[in-house]
Amino acid sequence: MRHSLKRGHTIDGLADSVDILKRAGEEPLRTGSVDAVDKSSVFTIFLNSTATVVVACCGGPRPTTMEAANAPE
């Protein structure tokens, strides 16, 4: 969260997701990502250990900084 804020990236649901994940404690979680077909946005999803329930989700428009533009795919 600090990394995103430091870079000025807005990530919808990030603060709520961090709070949810803190409350999950030692519970095993799985992660995944969802990219828009046009690559304009990306979301990170956090699932329970059996991948049957989405526990938290955050994301939004993909950053348009020069650093992001030069990152390898």
Secondary structure by P-SEA (a helix, b strand, c coil): caaaaaacccccaaaaaaaaaaaacccbbbbbccccccccbbbbbbbcccccccccccccccccccccccccc
